């Protein structure tokens, strides 16, 4: 049954479209008809189909609510779920929709909102009647990048917008919010206050970006995300507390079930304190299943419990199958079971306390090796010292910091203020000790590209080869497998060269690559505290394992040069060419060079400028002798006229980057006729305040029979050039078509 439930929901990961509600009804009827056949296979098929119907109907409900609530001012009743503790000045909150037009919302739907002019005392638990202008989440989509649109769907969070009008219906903050506020104020003088709040309540908004980077790069970020480890520690502390109470009871009152009940109560309270976030809920549900089995004295194989836990989690929330953290949790538990069954320590090392360090090293080694697929897949890199960082930090945090945090949370209610302050100070000191040891390993980070992802499975394969004795029984087969992996890792791509227009929202970043080397044209936008170089461009370049040798900046606008500083730090050897008078390497009309057997010719501007504007954009033509690409930056009509008058016969190109994101001020008729591209590609975001690309411009291309693609519809656009032909694909619609990547919500006509 558990296998059927899991298999039935798996298609949610890969389907390009979900069946309609009427289609789901027909599948359910078919499942019931199959169930009339008295056979195990028929029973399996019935459960599988019904599970699929349950999952697909959940997805359809979310999409229907998104379509219903997108566009225009919608009146609703909503409750505040969380407030961004780290950045209160932005007034960014998460709300859960309770009622729309008098109709209750049965399944949870959340949205993130900017509440610029609201009173500053709003808090979690309050209920408001509001009028909000919402739009669906639409995220950038690139190879190697974080799939935030899938994450939003997995967390029932498909909407964002602004709150326009509001009336308070229920003023009182909920108990958890009041608790967080009191504890947060009480910890104000402690150096590690942000991490302590994260450990106590799962609120990570206070953790600074440098500390977040430290935790991620050293592989100990899991310590501040309340999940299985922390919930398990809470249950263990509850069990110890119950056993301590039983020590003072008469023998007739001692029962094995009492510690299990107290453990369950403790883990549920801690899950509530953590805000019932998805990882904590999953851990609580899985551990509760194990406690129920122990309570009922049911002995099961660990793999059975694991599979039952997955099925139960998916039945509770089918959309969690889209969550990376769900798969990380499942793989972590599977790795533990696999490691202790297939590579256990000899029995003599499990008996005495003085082998504790060896037992801990054995556990940590297994987790490091077997979790490599998720580590590389999610973070695109590995800290080779993460083993030592976890060896140091996890015992300190697990056995000292977390118990002290839990004691501090309890002590806030029952202990005097002075004693409770001492508890939190002790927790802060243990955390400082853990982070002190972790910082030693902060620089040992290496990035891995997508081509090396197959190597992450070597940990699992090595254990199986060792246990089955394949190296002794059939060494030739093992060596052949290793040889095949080496050949695969060193295999060359079939295309001669390629051009990737990275999906950076409103802005531009285009990578020309060949033989593992690259030239980057523009670096996207930046904002206070970050840039698309960090969120989109660098993850893509690292996933493709490209070494950038040159960066070309078309002109001075932030949406084109915003990520230059960060990319120059990542690739200090890369030269920078731009159309600025202060540039060390000028991008000026008439300049030409050869790179990787590709010819680069600068056609515009005809002079350098102190502050290059749109019409001073560096226009570059790249050709391999047969195919060509024209990169135009943000040139407008005047520059286009000059280009046509000077280079009419040289402008024709196979592929053209649409000037100025498809603005009304560019893409004049004579220029389009001179270039006459086989394909025109534009970099634009779906919801930008300039409404680019302009509909008139898109129609102009279509009227001229010029093919059009843009990143707002297609995500990352990839053109591959071969000896005799070329092709172009969009990641969203062709290479990775999924129902959760659709442009759901308002139609293009209403955007």
C-alpha positions as CSV (number, residue, x, y, z in Angstrom):
1,X,0.0,0.0,0.0
2,X,2.8,2.4,0.9
3,X,4.6,1.7,-2.3
4,X,1.4,2.2,-4.3
5,X,0.8,5.6,-2.6
6,X,4.3,6.7,-3.3
7,X,4.3,5.5,-6.9
8,X,1.0,7.2,-7.5
9,X,2.2,10.6,-6.5
10,X,5.5,10.4,-8.2
11,X,4.1,11.7,-11.6
12,X,3.6,15.1,-10.0
13,X,7.3,15.6,-10.4
14,X,7.5,15.1,-14.1
15,X,4.1,15.8,-15.7
16,X,4.0,18.8,-18.1
17,X,0.3,19.3,-17.4
18,X,-2.1,18.0,-14.7
19,X,-5.4,16.4,-15.6
20,X,-8.4,18.6,-15.1
21,X,-10.8,18.0,-12.1
22,X,-13.2,16.2,-14.5
23,X,-10.2,14.1,-15.7
24,X,-9.4,13.3,-12.1
25,X,-13.0,12.2,-11.5
26,X,-12.8,9.8,-14.5
27,X,-9.5,8.3,-13.2
28,X,-11.1,7.8,-9.8
29,X,-14.1,6.0,-11.3
30,X,-11.6,3.8,-13.3
31,X,-9.7,3.1,-10.1
32,X,-12.9,2.0,-8.3
33,X,-13.8,-0.3,-11.2
34,X,-10.3,-1.9,-11.1
35,X,-10.7,-2.3,-7.3
36,X,-13.7,-4.7,-7.9
37,X,-11.2,-7.2,-9.2
38,X,-10.1,-9.4,-6.3
39,X,-6.4,-9.5,-7.0
40,X,-3.3,-8.0,-5.4
41,X,-2.2,-6.3,-8.7
42,X,-5.7,-4.8,-9.1
43,X,-5.6,-3.6,-5.5
44,X,-2.2,-2.0,-6.1
45,X,-3.4,-0.3,-9.2
46,X,-6.5,1.1,-7.4
47,X,-4.4,2.6,-4.6
48,X,-1.9,4.0,-7.1
49,X,-4.6,5.7,-9.2
50,X,-6.5,7.1,-6.2
51,X,-3.2,8.4,-4.8
52,X,-2.5,10.1,-8.2
53,X,-6.0,11.6,-8.2
54,X,-5.5,13.0,-4.7
55,X,-2.1,14.5,-5.6
56,X,-3.3,15.9,-9.0
57,X,-6.5,17.5,-7.4
58,X,-4.3,19.2,-4.8
59,X,-2.2,20.7,-7.6
60,X,-5.2,21.7,-9.6
61,X,-6.8,23.3,-6.6
62,X,-3.7,25.4,-6.1
63,X,-3.6,26.5,-9.7
64,X,-7.3,27.3,-9.7
65,X,-6.9,29.5,-6.6
66,X,-3.9,31.2,-8.2
67,X,-5.9,32.0,-11.4
68,X,-8.8,33.1,-9.3
69,X,-6.8,35.5,-7.1
70,X,-4.4,36.9,-9.6
71,X,-4.9,40.4,-11.1
72,X,-7.0,43.2,-9.7
73,X,-7.9,44.1,-6.2
74,X,-9.2,41.0,-4.3
75,X,-11.1,41.3,-1.0
76,X,-10.3,38.6,1.4
77,X,-9.9,37.6,5.0
78,X,-6.3,36.5,5.9
79,X,-4.2,35.7,8.9
80,X,-0.6,36.8,9.4
81,X,1.6,33.7,9.5
82,X,5.0,35.2,9.9
83,X,6.9,38.5,10.0
84,X,10.4,39.0,8.5
85,X,12.3,39.5,11.7
86,X,15.5,40.3,9.9
87,X,14.2,43.1,7.7
88,X,11.3,44.8,9.4
89,X,11.8,48.0,7.4
90,X,10.6,46.2,4.3
91,X,7.3,45.3,5.8
92,X,7.3,41.9,4.2
93,X,4.9,39.4,5.7
94,X,3.4,36.0,4.9
95,X,-0.4,35.6,5.1
96,X,-2.7,32.7,4.9
97,X,-6.0,33.2,3.0
98,X,-9.0,32.2,5.1
99,X,-11.9,33.5,3.1
100,X,-12.5,35.1,-0.3
101,X,-15.9,36.8,-0.9
102,X,-17.5,34.8,1.9
103,X,-16.3,31.5,0.6
104,X,-13.8,29.7,2.8
105,X,-10.5,28.4,1.4
106,X,-10.4,24.7,2.5
107,X,-6.8,23.8,1.5
108,X,-4.0,26.2,2.6
109,X,-3.0,29.0,0.2
110,X,-0.4,31.5,1.3
111,X,1.0,34.7,-0.2
112,X,3.8,37.1,0.5
113,X,2.9,40.7,0.6
114,X,4.5,44.2,0.9
115,X,2.6,46.2,3.5
116,X,4.3,49.5,3.2
117,X,1.9,51.8,5.1
118,X,0.6,49.4,7.7
119,X,0.9,50.0,11.4
120,X,4.2,48.6,12.7
121,X,2.6,46.4,15.4
122,X,1.1,43.8,13.2
123,X,2.1,40.3,14.2
124,X,1.5,36.6,13.6
125,X,-1.9,35.4,14.6
126,X,-3.8,38.6,13.7
127,X,-6.7,38.3,11.3
128,X,-7.3,41.1,8.8
129,X,-9.9,41.9,6.2
130,X,-7.8,43.2,3.3
131,X,-7.9,44.3,-0.3
132,X,-4.8,43.1,-2.1
133,X,-3.4,43.2,-5.6
134,X,-1.8,39.8,-6.1
135,X,0.0,38.1,-8.9
136,X,1.4,34.6,-9.3
137,X,5.0,33.8,-8.5
138,X,7.1,33.7,-11.6
139,X,10.7,32.8,-11.1
140,X,13.8,32.8,-13.2
141,X,14.7,29.3,-14.5
142,X,18.3,28.3,-15.3
143,X,20.3,25.2,-15.3
144,X,22.0,24.8,-11.9
145,X,19.8,27.6,-10.4
146,X,17.5,27.4,-7.4
147,X,14.0,26.5,-8.7
148,X,12.0,29.0,-6.6
149,X,8.8,28.5,-8.6
150,X,8.7,24.8,-7.7
151,X,9.6,25.7,-4.1
152,X,6.7,28.2,-4.0
153,X,4.2,25.5,-5.3
154,X,5.6,22.9,-2.9
155,X,4.9,25.3,0.0
156,X,1.5,26.4,-1.1
157,X,2.9,29.9,-1.7
158,X,2.0,30.7,-5.3
159,X,1.1,34.4,-4.9
160,X,2.8,37.7,-4.0
161,X,1.7,41.3,-4.2
162,X,0.8,44.4,-2.3
163,X,-1.9,45.1,0.4
164,X,-3.9,48.2,-0.5
165,X,-6.6,48.4,2.2
166,X,-7.1,46.7,5.5
167,X,-9.3,46.4,8.5
168,X,-8.3,44.6,11.7
169,X,-10.7,41.8,12.7
170,X,-8.7,40.0,15.4
171,X,-6.0,42.1,17.2
172,X,-4.3,39.7,19.6
173,X,-1.0,38.1,18.5
174,X,-0.8,34.3,18.8
175,X,1.0,32.7,21.7
176,X,4.0,31.6,19.7
177,X,4.6,35.2,18.3
178,X,4.4,36.6,21.8
179,X,6.8,34.0,23.0
180,X,9.3,34.8,20.2
181,X,9.1,38.5,20.9
182,X,9.8,38.0,24.6
183,X,12.7,35.6,24.0
184,X,14.2,37.8,21.2
185,X,14.2,40.9,23.5
186,X,15.8,38.8,26.3
187,X,18.6,37.7,24.1
188,X,19.5,41.1,22.7
189,X,22.9,41.2,24.3
190,X,24.2,37.8,23.2
191,X,26.5,37.5,20.2
192,X,24.7,34.5,18.7
193,X,21.2,35.7,19.3
194,X,20.2,35.1,15.6
195,X,21.2,31.5,15.6
196,X,19.7,30.9,19.1
197,X,16.3,32.2,17.8
198,X,16.7,30.0,14.7
199,X,17.3,27.0,17.0
200,X,14.4,27.8,19.2
201,X,11.7,28.8,16.7
202,X,13.0,28.1,13.2
203,X,13.1,31.8,12.4
204,X,16.3,32.3,10.4
205,X,15.6,35.9,9.2
206,X,18.0,37.4,11.8
207,X,21.0,35.4,10.6
208,X,23.3,37.7,8.7
209,X,24.4,36.8,5.1
210,X,28.0,36.1,6.1
211,X,26.9,33.7,8.8
212,X,24.6,32.0,6.4
213,X,27.4,31.6,3.9
214,X,29.7,30.2,6.7
215,X,27.1,27.6,7.7
216,X,26.5,26.5,4.1
217,X,30.1,26.4,3.0
218,X,31.1,24.3,6.0
219,X,28.2,21.9,5.6
220,X,26.6,22.6,9.0
221,X,23.6,24.6,7.8
222,X,21.4,21.7,8.8
223,X,22.2,22.6,12.4
224,X,20.1,25.8,12.4
225,X,17.2,24.4,10.3
226,X,14.8,22.7,12.7
227,X,14.3,19.2,11.2
228,X,14.8,15.6,12.1
229,X,17.9,16.1,14.2
230,X,16.4,18.7,16.5
231,X,13.0,17.1,16.7
232,X,14.7,13.8,17.6
233,X,16.7,15.6,20.3
234,X,13.5,17.1,21.7
235,X,11.9,13.6,21.9
236,X,15.0,12.2,23.5
237,X,15.0,14.9,26.2
238,X,11.3,14.2,26.8
239,X,12.2,10.5,27.2
240,X,15.0,11.3,29.6
241,X,12.7,13.5,31.6
242,X,10.0,10.8,31.8
243,X,12.6,8.2,32.8
244,X,13.8,10.6,35.5
245,X,10.3,10.9,36.9
246,X,9.9,7.1,36.9
247,X,13.0,6.7,39.0
248,X,11.1,8.1,41.9
249,X,7.9,6.1,41.4
250,X,6.9,2.8,42.9
251,X,7.6,-0.2,40.6
252,X,3.9,-0.8,40.0
253,X,3.6,2.6,38.4
254,X,6.5,2.2,35.9
255,X,5.4,1.5,32.4
256,X,7.3,1.6,29.1
257,X,4.6,3.7,27.5
258,X,4.9,6.7,29.7
259,X,8.3,7.8,28.3
260,X,6.9,7.4,24.8
261,X,3.9,9.6,25.6
262,X,6.1,12.3,27.1
263,X,8.5,12.1,24.1
264,X,5.5,12.6,21.7
265,X,4.3,15.6,23.7
266,X,7.8,17.1,23.8
267,X,8.3,16.8,20.1
268,X,4.9,18.2,19.3
269,X,5.5,21.2,21.5
270,X,8.9,21.9,19.8
271,X,7.3,21.5,16.4
272,X,4.7,24.1,17.3
273,X,7.5,26.4,18.5
274,X,9.2,25.9,15.2
275,X,6.2,27.3,13.5
276,X,5.1,23.9,12.1
277,X,7.4,24.5,9.2
278,X,7.5,21.7,6.6
279,X,10.8,20.0,7.6
280,X,9.8,20.1,11.3
281,X,6.3,18.7,10.5
282,X,7.7,15.9,8.4
283,X,10.2,15.0,11.1
284,X,7.5,15.1,13.8
285,X,5.1,12.9,11.7
286,X,7.8,10.3,10.9
287,X,9.0,10.2,14.5
288,X,5.4,9.9,15.7
289,X,4.9,6.9,13.4
290,X,7.9,5.3,15.0
291,X,6.7,6.0,18.5
292,X,3.3,4.6,17.7
293,X,4.9,1.4,16.5
294,X,6.9,1.2,19.7
295,X,3.8,2.0,21.8
296,X,1.9,-0.9,20.1
297,X,5.0,-3.2,20.3
298,X,5.1,-3.7,16.5
299,X,8.5,-4.8,15.3
300,X,9.2,-3.8,11.7
301,X,12.2,-3.7,9.4
302,X,13.7,-0.2,9.1
303,X,13.0,0.0,5.4
304,X,9.3,-0.7,6.1
305,X,9.1,2.1,8.5
306,X,11.0,4.4,6.1
307,X,8.5,3.6,3.3
308,X,5.5,3.9,5.5
309,X,6.8,7.3,6.7
310,X,7.2,8.5,3.1
311,X,3.7,7.4,2.2
312,X,2.2,9.0,5.2
313,X,4.0,12.3,4.5
314,X,2.8,12.4,0.9
315,X,-0.8,11.6,2.0
316,X,-0.7,14.5,4.4
317,X,0.7,16.9,1.8
318,X,1.1,15.5,-1.8
319,X,2.8,18.7,-3.0
320,X,5.7,18.1,-0.6
321,X,7.0,15.7,-3.3
322,X,8.2,18.9,-5.1
323,X,10.3,20.0,-2.1
324,X,14.0,19.6,-2.1
325,X,14.0,19.4,1.7
326,X,11.5,16.5,1.5
327,X,13.9,14.5,-0.6
328,X,16.9,15.5,1.5
329,X,15.0,14.2,4.6
330,X,14.1,10.9,2.9
331,X,17.7,10.4,1.5
332,X,19.2,11.2,4.9
333,X,17.2,8.5,6.7
334,X,17.8,6.1,3.8
335,X,21.5,6.7,4.1
336,X,21.5,6.0,7.8
337,X,19.7,2.7,7.3
338,X,21.9,1.7,4.4
339,X,25.1,2.6,6.1
340,X,24.4,0.8,9.3
341,X,23.2,-2.3,7.5
342,X,25.8,-2.5,4.7
343,X,28.9,-1.0,6.5
344,X,28.5,-1.5,10.2
345,X,31.3,-1.2,12.7
346,X,32.5,-4.5,14.2
347,X,30.6,-5.4,17.3
348,X,33.5,-4.8,19.7
349,X,33.4,-1.0,18.9
350,X,29.8,-0.6,20.0
351,X,30.1,-1.8,23.6
352,X,32.2,0.7,25.5
353,X,32.1,4.5,26.0
354,X,35.7,5.0,24.9
355,X,34.8,4.0,21.3
356,X,32.2,6.8,21.2
357,X,34.4,9.1,19.0
358,X,35.0,6.2,16.5
359,X,31.3,5.4,16.4
360,X,30.5,9.1,15.8
361,X,33.2,9.3,13.0
362,X,31.7,6.2,11.4
363,X,28.3,7.8,11.4
364,X,29.6,11.1,10.0
365,X,31.6,9.4,7.3
366,X,28.6,7.5,6.1
367,X,26.4,10.7,6.0
368,X,29.2,12.6,4.2
369,X,29.6,10.0,1.5
370,X,26.0,9.0,1.0
371,X,24.5,12.5,1.0
372,X,26.9,13.7,-1.8
373,X,24.1,13.6,-4.4
374,X,22.0,16.1,-2.6
375,X,25.0,18.2,-1.5
376,X,26.2,18.6,-5.1
377,X,22.7,18.8,-6.6
378,X,21.5,21.6,-4.2
379,X,24.7,23.5,-3.5
380,X,26.8,22.7,-6.5
381,X,29.8,22.3,-4.4
382,X,31.5,20.5,-1.5
383,X,33.6,21.4,1.4
384,X,36.2,18.7,1.7
385,X,36.5,19.6,5.4
386,X,32.8,19.3,6.1
387,X,33.5,15.9,7.7
388,X,35.7,17.6,10.3
389,X,33.4,20.6,10.7
390,X,30.5,18.3,11.4
391,X,32.6,16.1,13.7
392,X,33.3,19.2,15.8
393,X,30.0,21.2,15.6
394,X,27.2,18.5,15.6
395,X,28.0,17.0,19.1
396,X,28.4,20.4,20.7
397,X,25.1,21.7,19.2
398,X,23.2,18.4,19.7
399,X,24.2,17.6,23.2
400,X,24.7,21.0,24.7
401,X,23.3,23.9,22.7
402,X,19.9,22.5,21.7
403,X,19.1,21.0,25.2
404,X,20.1,24.3,26.7
405,X,17.8,26.2,24.2
406,X,14.9,23.9,25.1
407,X,15.7,24.3,28.8
408,X,15.7,28.1,28.2
409,X,12.4,28.0,26.5
410,X,10.9,26.0,29.4
411,X,12.7,28.2,31.9
412,X,11.2,31.3,30.5
413,X,7.9,30.2,32.0
414,X,9.0,28.7,35.3
415,X,12.5,29.9,36.2
416,X,13.5,33.3,37.7
417,X,14.9,35.8,35.1
418,X,18.5,35.5,36.5
419,X,18.6,31.7,36.2
420,X,17.1,31.8,32.7
421,X,19.6,34.4,31.6
422,X,22.4,32.1,32.8
423,X,20.9,29.2,30.8
424,X,20.8,31.3,27.6
425,X,24.3,32.6,28.2
426,X,25.6,29.0,28.5
427,X,23.8,28.1,25.3
428,X,25.4,31.1,23.6
429,X,28.9,30.1,24.8
430,X,28.5,26.5,23.5
431,X,27.3,27.9,20.2
432,X,30.4,30.2,20.1
433,X,32.6,27.2,20.7
434,X,30.9,25.3,17.9
435,X,31.2,28.2,15.4
436,X,34.8,28.8,16.4
437,X,35.8,25.3,15.3
438,X,33.7,25.6,12.1
439,X,35.4,28.8,10.9
440,X,38.7,27.0,10.5
441,X,37.2,25.1,7.6
442,X,35.3,28.0,5.9
443,X,37.6,28.3,2.9
444,X,37.8,24.7,1.9
445,X,34.9,24.9,-0.6
446,X,35.1,23.5,-4.1
447,X,32.4,23.9,-6.8
448,X,31.3,21.0,-8.9
449,X,29.5,21.2,-12.3
450,X,26.7,19.1,-13.6
451,X,29.1,16.9,-15.5
452,X,30.4,15.5,-12.2
453,X,27.0,14.8,-10.7
454,X,27.4,11.1,-11.5
455,X,30.4,10.8,-9.3
456,X,28.2,11.6,-6.3
457,X,26.8,8.1,-6.4
458,X,30.2,6.5,-5.9
459,X,29.7,6.4,-2.2
460,X,26.7,4.1,-2.5
461,X,28.4,2.1,-5.3
462,X,31.6,1.6,-3.3
463,X,29.7,0.2,-0.3
464,X,27.8,-2.2,-2.6
465,X,30.9,-3.3,-4.4
466,X,32.7,-3.9,-1.1
467,X,29.8,-5.8,0.5
468,X,29.0,-8.0,-2.5
469,X,32.7,-8.6,-3.1
470,X,32.5,-7.6,-6.8
471,X,36.1,-6.4,-6.8
472,X,37.2,-9.9,-5.9
473,X,34.6,-11.9,-7.9
474,X,34.5,-9.8,-11.1
475,X,37.3,-7.2,-11.1
476,X,37.1,-6.7,-14.8
477,X,33.5,-5.5,-14.6
478,X,34.4,-3.0,-11.8
479,X,37.3,-1.7,-13.8
480,X,35.1,-1.4,-16.9
481,X,32.6,0.6,-14.9
482,X,35.4,3.0,-13.7
483,X,36.7,3.4,-17.2
484,X,33.3,4.2,-18.5
485,X,32.9,6.9,-15.8
486,X,36.3,8.4,-16.8
487,X,35.3,8.5,-20.5
488,X,32.0,10.0,-19.6
489,X,33.5,12.7,-17.5
490,X,36.0,13.6,-20.2
491,X,33.5,13.4,-23.1
492,X,33.3,16.5,-25.2
493,X,30.0,18.2,-25.9
494,X,28.6,17.5,-29.4
495,X,28.1,21.2,-30.3
496,X,31.0,23.3,-31.6
497,X,30.0,26.3,-29.4
498,X,26.9,27.6,-27.7
499,X,25.2,30.8,-26.6
500,X,23.2,30.9,-23.4
501,X,20.9,33.8,-22.6
502,X,20.6,33.4,-18.8
503,X,17.2,34.1,-17.3
504,X,18.0,37.1,-15.0
505,X,14.6,38.8,-15.0
506,X,14.9,42.4,-16.2
507,X,18.5,42.8,-17.3
508,X,20.9,40.9,-19.5
509,X,23.6,38.2,-19.2
510,X,24.6,36.1,-22.2
511,X,27.4,33.5,-22.1
512,X,29.3,32.5,-25.2
513,X,31.2,29.2,-24.4
514,X,33.4,26.7,-26.1
515,X,35.8,24.1,-24.8
516,X,35.0,24.9,-21.2
517,X,35.9,28.6,-21.7
518,X,33.5,31.5,-21.8
519,X,32.9,35.1,-22.6
520,X,30.2,36.8,-20.7
521,X,28.2,39.7,-22.3
522,X,26.7,41.8,-19.4
523,X,26.3,40.8,-15.8
524,X,22.6,41.5,-14.9
525,X,21.2,43.7,-12.1
526,X,22.0,44.2,-8.5
527,X,20.2,45.5,-5.4
528,X,21.0,46.2,-1.8
529,X,22.6,43.1,-0.4
530,X,22.8,41.0,-3.5
531,X,22.8,40.7,-7.3
532,X,21.7,38.3,-10.0
533,X,25.4,37.4,-10.4
534,X,25.1,35.4,-7.1
535,X,21.5,34.1,-7.6
536,X,21.5,33.3,-11.3
537,X,24.7,33.8,-13.2
538,X,27.4,32.1,-11.0
539,X,25.3,29.0,-10.2
540,X,24.7,28.5,-14.0
541,X,28.4,29.0,-14.9
542,X,29.6,26.7,-12.1
543,X,27.0,24.1,-13.0
544,X,28.4,24.1,-16.6
545,X,31.9,24.2,-15.2
546,X,32.9,27.2,-17.4
547,X,36.0,29.3,-16.9
548,X,35.1,32.9,-17.8
549,X,38.0,34.5,-19.6
550,X,36.4,37.8,-20.7
551,X,33.5,40.0,-19.5
552,X,32.0,42.5,-21.9
553,X,29.8,45.3,-20.4
554,X,27.5,46.8,-23.0
555,X,26.9,50.1,-21.1
556,X,26.5,51.7,-17.7
557,X,23.0,50.8,-16.7
558,X,22.7,48.7,-13.5
559,X,20.7,46.0,-15.1
560,X,23.6,45.3,-17.4
561,X,26.7,45.9,-15.2
562,X,25.3,45.3,-11.7
563,X,27.0,41.9,-11.1
564,X,30.4,43.0,-12.5
565,X,32.1,43.3,-9.1
566,X,30.9,39.9,-7.9
567,X,31.9,38.2,-11.2
568,X,35.3,39.8,-11.2
569,X,35.9,38.4,-7.7
570,X,34.9,35.0,-8.9
571,X,37.0,35.2,-12.0
572,X,39.9,37.6,-11.3
573,X,41.8,36.5,-14.4
574,X,38.9,37.6,-16.7
575,X,39.5,40.8,-18.7
576,X,36.8,43.4,-18.7
577,X,35.9,45.2,-22.0
578,X,33.4,48.1,-22.0
579,X,32.4,51.3,-23.9
580,X,33.5,53.6,-21.1
581,X,36.3,56.2,-21.6
582,X,37.9,54.9,-18.4
583,X,38.0,51.3,-19.5
584,X,41.4,49.6,-19.6
585,X,40.1,47.5,-22.5
586,X,37.8,49.6,-24.7
587,X,34.8,48.2,-26.6
588,X,34.9,50.5,-29.6
589,X,33.7,50.2,-33.2
590,X,36.4,48.6,-35.4
591,X,38.0,46.5,-32.7
592,X,38.2,42.8,-33.5
593,X,39.8,39.8,-31.9
594,X,39.8,36.0,-32.3
595,X,38.8,33.7,-29.4
596,X,38.5,29.9,-29.5
597,X,38.4,30.1,-33.4
598,X,35.4,32.5,-33.1
599,X,35.6,36.0,-34.6
600,X,34.5,38.9,-32.4
601,X,33.9,42.2,-34.2
602,X,32.8,45.4,-32.4
603,X,30.4,47.4,-34.6
604,X,29.3,50.2,-32.2
605,X,29.9,52.7,-30.5
606,X,32.0,54.9,-32.7
607,X,33.4,56.7,-29.6
608,X,33.8,56.1,-25.9
609,X,31.7,57.9,-23.3
610,X,32.3,58.9,-19.7
611,X,28.9,57.4,-18.7
612,X,27.8,55.1,-21.5
613,X,24.0,55.2,-22.0
614,X,21.7,53.0,-24.1
615,X,22.9,54.3,-27.4
616,X,26.5,53.9,-26.4
617,X,26.0,50.1,-26.0
618,X,28.8,47.9,-27.2
619,X,27.4,46.0,-30.2
620,X,29.3,42.8,-30.9
621,X,29.0,40.3,-33.8
622,X,30.3,36.8,-33.3
623,X,30.7,34.3,-36.2
624,X,32.4,31.0,-36.8
625,X,32.4,31.4,-40.6
626,X,29.0,29.9,-41.1
627,X,26.7,31.0,-38.2
628,X,26.7,34.3,-36.4
629,X,25.3,36.1,-33.3
630,X,24.6,39.8,-32.9
631,X,24.6,41.2,-29.4
632,X,23.0,44.7,-29.2
633,X,22.8,45.7,-25.6
634,X,20.3,48.5,-25.2
635,X,20.8,50.5,-28.5
636,X,17.9,52.6,-29.6
637,X,16.7,54.0,-32.9
638,X,19.6,56.5,-33.5
639,X,22.3,53.8,-33.0
640,X,20.3,51.4,-35.2
641,X,20.2,54.0,-38.0
642,X,24.0,54.5,-37.7
643,X,24.6,50.8,-37.8
644,X,22.5,50.3,-40.9
645,X,24.2,53.2,-42.7
646,X,27.7,51.9,-41.9
647,X,27.4,48.1,-41.9
648,X,24.3,47.3,-43.9
649,X,26.0,44.3,-45.6
650,X,27.6,43.1,-42.4
651,X,24.7,43.1,-40.0
652,X,23.0,39.9,-41.2
653,X,23.1,37.3,-38.4
654,X,21.8,33.9,-37.6
655,X,20.8,34.9,-34.0
656,X,20.1,38.4,-32.6
657,X,19.7,39.6,-29.1
658,X,16.6,42.0,-29.2
659,X,17.8,45.5,-28.5
660,X,16.7,47.2,-25.2
661,X,14.5,44.2,-24.1
662,X,12.0,44.9,-26.8
663,X,11.4,48.6,-26.0
664,X,9.3,50.9,-28.3
665,X,12.5,53.0,-28.8
666,X,14.3,50.2,-30.6
667,X,13.9,47.5,-33.2
668,X,13.3,49.8,-36.1
669,X,12.1,48.3,-39.4
670,X,15.3,49.1,-41.5
671,X,17.5,47.6,-38.7
672,X,15.5,44.4,-38.6
673,X,15.6,44.1,-42.4
674,X,19.4,44.5,-42.4
675,X,20.0,41.9,-39.7
676,X,17.3,39.6,-40.9
677,X,17.9,37.0,-38.1
678,X,16.6,33.5,-38.1
679,X,15.8,33.9,-34.5
680,X,15.5,36.9,-32.2
681,X,15.9,36.4,-28.4
682,X,15.0,39.0,-25.7
683,X,15.9,39.1,-22.0
684,X,12.9,40.3,-20.0
685,X,11.0,39.5,-16.8
686,X,7.3,38.6,-16.8
687,X,6.2,41.4,-14.4
688,X,8.4,44.4,-15.0
689,X,7.2,48.0,-14.4
690,X,8.2,49.0,-18.0
691,X,5.9,46.3,-19.5
692,X,8.7,45.0,-21.8
693,X,8.8,43.6,-24.3
694,X,6.2,46.0,-25.8
695,X,3.4,44.3,-27.6
696,X,3.9,46.6,-30.6
697,X,7.5,45.4,-31.0
698,X,6.6,41.8,-30.7
699,X,4.0,42.2,-33.4
700,X,6.6,44.0,-35.5
701,X,8.9,41.0,-35.4
702,X,6.0,38.7,-36.2
703,X,4.8,40.8,-39.1
704,X,8.3,40.7,-40.5
705,X,8.3,36.9,-40.2
706,X,11.1,37.0,-37.7
707,X,11.0,34.2,-35.0
708,X,10.8,35.5,-31.5
709,X,11.7,34.0,-28.1
710,X,12.1,35.6,-24.7
711,X,13.3,34.5,-21.2
712,X,10.0,35.6,-19.7
713,X,8.3,32.7,-21.5
714,X,11.1,30.3,-22.0
715,X,13.5,30.8,-19.1
716,X,17.1,30.2,-20.0
717,X,17.5,30.2,-23.8
718,X,20.3,28.0,-25.3
719,X,21.5,28.1,-28.9
720,X,23.8,25.3,-29.9
721,X,25.9,25.6,-33.1
722,X,27.1,22.4,-34.9
723,X,29.0,21.9,-38.1
724,X,26.0,22.1,-40.5
725,X,23.1,23.3,-38.4
726,X,22.1,25.0,-35.2
727,X,19.2,24.7,-32.7
728,X,17.7,26.7,-29.9
729,X,15.8,25.5,-26.8
730,X,14.0,27.1,-23.9
731,X,14.5,25.5,-20.5
732,X,11.0,26.2,-19.3
733,X,9.0,24.9,-22.3
734,X,11.3,22.4,-24.1
735,X,14.1,21.1,-22.0
736,X,12.3,21.0,-18.7
737,X,8.6,21.2,-19.2
738,X,6.7,20.8,-15.9
739,X,3.3,21.8,-14.8
740,X,4.7,23.8,-11.9
741,X,6.8,25.9,-14.3
742,X,3.8,27.2,-16.2
743,X,2.9,30.9,-16.5
744,X,-0.1,30.3,-14.3
745,X,-2.2,33.2,-13.1
746,X,-3.3,36.2,-15.1
747,X,-3.1,35.8,-18.9
748,X,-0.6,37.6,-21.1
749,X,-3.3,40.0,-22.3
750,X,-3.9,41.3,-18.7
751,X,-0.3,41.5,-17.5
